């Protein structure tokens, strides 16, 4: 059974938050071990889960639609495109 990317991102996110929470829970007893849990949870969130999520969400989108070209700015403002007078 293949796991969907959506579920993989969710599992990594929950595991990262769990590691961070556990790290803060044991910080009084075992500080060195707690810092490792907090650090690994942070790495999991920002270096694994976030790029996977961004890849999943941007697969079907065109980058050109989000570029600030003159044509796209006019579309956003609702203005008609300028045509040169000599054409």
Residue pairs with C-beta under 8 A, 6 or more apart in sequence:
5 52
5 55
5 56
6 56
8 52
9 49
9 52
9 53
9 56
12 44
12 45
12 48
12 49
12 52
13 44
13 45
13 49
15 41
15 44
16 40
16 41
16 42
16 44
16 45
16 48
16 49
17 41
17 45
18 41
19 37
19 38
19 40
19 41
19 44
20 37
20 38
20 41
20 42
20 45
21 41
22 37
23 34
23 35
23 36
23 37
23 38
23 39
23 41
24 34
24 38
26 33
26 34
26 37
27 34
27 35
27 38
65 72
71 81
74 80
74 81
74 82
